[in-house]
Amino acid sequence: MDFKRLLVVIDPTREEQPALDRARVIARQLGSQIHLYACIHEDVAAVRQFGAGRGEALDACHAWMESLARPLREAGLDVAVELEWDPDWYQGCVRASQHYRADVVLKSSFSRPLHQRVLKRTSDWTLIRQCKCAVLLVKDGGAINPRAVLAAVDLSATEGSRAQANEKILRFARQLIESESADVHFVSAYRDLSQAPDRHRLVRDWGVDLEHIHVRMGDPDDVIVDMAEQLKVGLLVIGNAGRSGLAAAINNNTVERVLDKLDCDLLAVS
């Protein structure tokens, strides 16, 4: 998984930008390009007092975004700024990820009750469901270890989209292990004994330390959340089914169900 082109969604209604802070760290380590993206309209312009007219508001917001980019450029990072005017900024972010050909979209994520996400479209779920690239949702975690990473894999999957997601997750995890930049653990869930996977498969195929493989019986959501909390991880890497429309409304993704149950960052891999 590449981290060469980072699209960072800037929230113009907030001063704090956790996603930008995370992108800065990644870019320093990997030499990534950073593309700051924001989308405003009348309501946002009024909240931030960017200006009365559309042109004035765009100029003021662009100047503010440039002030965010300036210290990164002074640190030697490659940073571009993009600003659009559109009331549907969720779709604006999806479009931007496509035309920028982003490897990863980074967005700050703030917890919401599940009923709000189910009954009302949210930016986090829109990006998870519609972006073709990986999505990193960044939080201000509490008692977490930034070096601890938990990779959720479906060891029962041998073909199809879930197997492809497994492959991407395992390759990314191996990169972290080889770089010695993180302490990586793996978790897999199964619902009954007849479905119990062979955790030695990760040892044979990927050279994973057996002590870092956690296979548990139970609902995947609960198993993943429990293990992430137990290890106090700073990042959860998880496959993204990418459902949309009616399928998403009826049976949302595991990544969506665990998002607001954890304080750590979450990397959704398609």
C-alpha positions as CSV (number, residue, x, y, z in Angstrom):
1,M,0.0,0.0,0.0
2,D,1.5,3.3,-1.1
3,F,1.4,6.5,1.0
4,K,2.9,8.7,-1.7
5,R,-0.1,11.0,-2.3
6,L,-2.0,12.1,0.8
7,L,-5.3,13.9,0.4
8,V,-6.0,15.7,3.7
9,V,-9.6,16.8,4.3
10,I,-9.5,20.1,6.1
11,D,-12.5,21.0,8.3
12,P,-13.0,24.8,8.0
13,T,-15.4,24.8,11.0
14,R,-12.6,23.7,13.5
15,E,-9.3,25.1,14.6
16,E,-7.8,21.7,15.4
17,Q,-6.9,19.5,12.5
18,P,-5.8,16.0,13.7
19,A,-5.7,14.6,10.2
20,L,-3.2,17.3,9.1
21,D,-1.0,16.6,12.2
22,R,-1.0,12.9,11.2
23,A,-0.2,13.6,7.6
24,R,2.7,15.7,8.6
25,V,4.2,12.8,10.5
26,I,3.6,10.4,7.6
27,A,5.1,12.8,5.1
28,R,8.2,13.4,7.1
29,Q,8.8,9.6,7.4
30,L,7.9,8.6,3.8
31,G,8.4,11.8,1.8
32,S,4.7,11.9,0.8
33,Q,3.0,14.7,-1.1
34,I,0.3,16.4,0.9
35,H,-2.8,17.8,-0.8
36,L,-5.0,19.9,1.5
37,Y,-8.6,19.9,0.4
38,A,-11.6,21.9,1.8
39,C,-15.1,22.6,0.4
40,I,-17.2,25.5,1.8
41,H,-20.6,27.1,1.1
42,E,-22.7,29.8,2.7
43,D,-23.2,28.1,6.1
44,V,-19.5,27.3,6.6
45,A,-18.5,30.8,5.5
46,A,-21.0,32.3,8.1
47,V,-19.7,30.1,10.9
48,R,-16.0,31.1,10.3
49,Q,-16.9,34.7,9.3
50,F,-14.9,34.2,6.1
51,G,-16.9,36.9,4.4
52,A,-20.3,37.9,3.1
53,G,-19.9,37.1,-0.6
54,R,-18.8,33.9,-2.3
55,G,-15.6,35.4,-3.7
56,E,-14.7,37.0,-0.4
57,A,-15.3,33.9,1.6
58,L,-13.2,31.7,-0.8
59,D,-10.3,34.2,-0.7
60,A,-10.4,34.3,3.1
61,C,-10.6,30.5,3.5
62,H,-7.9,30.0,0.9
63,A,-5.6,32.4,2.9
64,W,-6.4,30.4,6.1
65,M,-5.5,27.1,4.4
66,E,-2.3,28.6,3.1
67,S,-1.4,29.5,6.7
68,L,-1.8,25.8,7.5
69,A,0.4,24.8,4.6
70,R,3.1,27.3,5.3
71,P,4.9,25.6,8.3
72,L,4.8,22.3,6.4
73,R,6.5,23.8,3.4
74,E,9.0,25.5,5.6
75,A,9.8,22.0,6.9
76,G,10.6,20.9,3.4
77,L,7.3,19.1,2.6
78,D,5.5,19.1,-0.7
79,V,2.1,20.7,0.0
80,A,-0.7,21.9,-2.3
81,V,-4.0,23.6,-1.4
82,E,-7.3,23.0,-3.1
83,L,-10.6,24.8,-2.2
84,E,-14.0,24.4,-3.7
85,W,-17.5,25.9,-3.2
86,D,-20.2,23.2,-3.0
87,P,-22.9,22.5,-0.4
88,D,-22.3,18.8,-0.7
89,W,-18.8,18.7,0.6
90,Y,-18.9,15.0,1.2
91,Q,-19.1,14.3,-2.5
92,G,-16.5,17.0,-3.1
93,C,-14.1,15.0,-1.0
94,V,-14.8,11.8,-3.0
95,R,-14.3,13.7,-6.3
96,A,-11.1,15.2,-5.0
97,S,-9.7,11.8,-4.0
98,Q,-10.3,10.6,-7.6
99,H,-8.9,13.5,-9.6
100,Y,-5.9,13.8,-7.3
101,R,-5.4,10.0,-7.6
102,A,-4.9,9.8,-3.8
103,D,-3.3,6.8,-2.2
104,V,-4.9,7.6,1.1
105,V,-7.6,10.1,2.2
106,L,-7.0,11.4,5.7
107,K,-9.9,13.0,7.6
108,S,-10.3,14.0,11.3
109,S,-13.1,11.9,12.9
110,F,-15.2,12.8,15.9
111,S,-17.4,10.3,17.6
112,R,-21.2,10.3,16.9
113,P,-24.0,8.1,18.2
114,L,-24.8,5.2,15.9
115,H,-28.3,6.4,15.3
116,Q,-27.0,9.6,13.9
117,R,-24.8,7.8,11.4
118,V,-27.6,5.4,10.4
119,L,-30.4,8.0,10.1
120,K,-28.3,10.8,8.7
121,R,-25.5,10.6,6.1
122,T,-22.1,11.4,7.5
123,S,-18.8,12.4,5.9
124,D,-16.9,9.5,7.5
125,W,-19.3,6.8,6.2
126,T,-19.5,8.6,2.8
127,L,-15.7,8.4,2.4
128,I,-15.6,4.8,3.6
129,R,-18.3,3.7,1.2
130,Q,-17.3,5.7,-1.9
131,C,-13.6,6.3,-2.0
132,K,-11.6,3.9,-4.2
133,C,-8.5,4.4,-2.1
134,A,-7.7,3.7,1.6
135,V,-9.3,6.1,4.1
136,L,-7.5,7.0,7.4
137,L,-9.9,8.4,10.0
138,V,-7.8,10.2,12.6
139,K,-8.9,10.7,16.2
140,D,-7.4,12.4,19.2
141,G,-6.9,9.1,21.1
142,G,-6.8,8.8,24.9
143,A,-4.7,6.1,26.6
144,I,-3.2,4.6,23.5
145,N,0.2,3.5,22.3
146,P,1.0,5.2,19.0
147,R,3.4,2.4,18.0
148,A,0.8,-0.4,18.6
149,V,-1.0,-1.4,15.5
150,L,-3.8,-4.0,15.2
151,A,-4.5,-5.5,11.8
152,A,-8.0,-7.1,11.5
153,V,-7.9,-9.9,8.9
154,D,-10.5,-12.5,7.8
155,L,-8.5,-15.7,7.9
156,S,-11.5,-17.6,6.4
157,A,-11.4,-15.6,3.2
158,T,-9.6,-17.3,0.4
159,E,-10.9,-15.4,-2.7
160,G,-12.9,-12.4,-3.7
161,S,-12.8,-8.8,-2.2
162,R,-12.2,-9.9,1.4
163,A,-9.2,-12.0,0.3
164,Q,-7.8,-9.0,-1.7
165,A,-8.3,-6.7,1.3
166,N,-6.4,-9.3,3.5
167,E,-3.5,-9.2,1.0
168,K,-3.3,-5.4,1.2
169,I,-3.5,-5.3,5.0
170,L,-0.9,-8.0,5.4
171,R,1.5,-6.4,3.0
172,F,1.1,-3.1,4.8
173,A,1.6,-4.8,8.2
174,R,4.8,-6.5,6.9
175,Q,6.1,-3.1,5.8
176,L,5.6,-1.8,9.3
177,I,7.2,-4.8,10.9
178,E,10.3,-4.7,8.6
179,S,10.7,-0.9,9.2
180,E,10.6,-1.6,13.0
181,S,8.3,1.5,13.2
182,A,5.4,-0.3,14.9
183,D,4.5,-3.3,17.1
184,V,1.9,-5.0,14.9
185,H,-0.7,-7.5,16.2
186,F,-3.3,-9.4,14.1
187,V,-6.8,-10.3,15.1
188,S,-9.4,-12.6,13.4
189,A,-12.8,-13.6,14.5
190,Y,-15.0,-16.6,13.9
191,R,-18.6,-17.3,14.9
192,D,-18.5,-21.0,15.8
193,L,-16.0,-23.8,16.1
194,S,-16.7,-25.2,12.6
195,Q,-15.4,-21.9,11.2
196,A,-12.3,-21.7,13.4
197,P,-9.4,-20.5,11.1
198,D,-5.8,-21.7,11.2
199,R,-3.7,-19.0,12.7
200,H,-0.5,-20.8,11.8
201,R,-1.3,-19.8,8.2
202,L,0.0,-16.3,9.0
203,V,3.1,-17.8,10.4
204,R,3.7,-20.0,7.4
205,D,2.8,-17.5,4.7
206,W,3.8,-14.2,6.2
207,G,6.3,-15.0,8.9
208,V,4.2,-13.4,11.6
209,D,5.1,-14.0,15.3
210,L,2.6,-16.5,16.6
211,E,2.3,-14.6,19.9
212,H,1.0,-11.6,17.9
213,I,-1.9,-13.5,16.3
214,H,-5.1,-13.4,18.2
215,V,-8.0,-15.6,17.0
216,R,-11.2,-15.4,19.0
217,M,-14.7,-16.8,18.7
218,G,-17.4,-14.1,18.7
219,D,-19.0,-11.3,16.7
220,P,-16.2,-9.6,14.7
221,D,-17.1,-6.2,15.9
222,D,-16.8,-7.2,19.6
223,V,-13.6,-9.2,19.1
224,I,-11.9,-6.4,17.2
225,V,-12.9,-3.7,19.7
226,D,-12.0,-5.8,22.7
227,M,-8.6,-6.6,21.3
228,A,-7.9,-3.0,20.3
229,E,-8.8,-1.8,23.8
230,Q,-6.7,-4.6,25.4
231,L,-3.6,-3.6,23.4
232,K,-4.4,0.1,23.6
233,V,-3.5,0.4,19.9
234,G,-2.9,3.7,18.2
235,L,-4.1,2.4,14.8
236,L,-6.6,-0.3,13.6
237,V,-6.2,-1.5,10.1
238,I,-9.3,-3.1,8.7
239,G,-10.8,-4.2,5.4
240,N,-13.6,-2.2,3.9
241,A,-16.5,-3.9,2.1
242,G,-17.4,-0.7,0.5
243,R,-21.2,-1.2,0.4
244,S,-23.4,1.7,-0.7
245,G,-27.0,2.4,-1.3
246,L,-29.6,-0.2,0.0
247,A,-26.9,-2.8,0.8
248,A,-25.2,-0.3,3.1
249,A,-28.4,0.7,4.8
250,I,-29.4,-2.9,5.6
251,N,-26.0,-4.3,6.5
252,N,-23.3,-1.6,7.2
253,N,-19.6,-2.5,7.2
254,T,-17.7,-3.8,10.2
255,V,-15.4,-0.8,9.8
256,E,-18.5,1.5,10.2
257,R,-19.8,-0.4,13.3
258,V,-16.5,-0.2,15.2
259,L,-15.6,3.4,14.2
260,D,-17.2,5.1,17.2
261,K,-16.4,2.4,19.7
262,L,-12.7,3.1,19.6
263,D,-10.4,6.1,20.4
264,C,-7.6,5.0,18.0
265,D,-7.1,6.0,14.3
266,L,-8.7,3.7,11.8
267,L,-7.3,2.8,8.4
268,A,-10.0,1.3,6.1
269,V,-8.5,-0.7,3.2
270,S,-10.6,-1.4,0.2
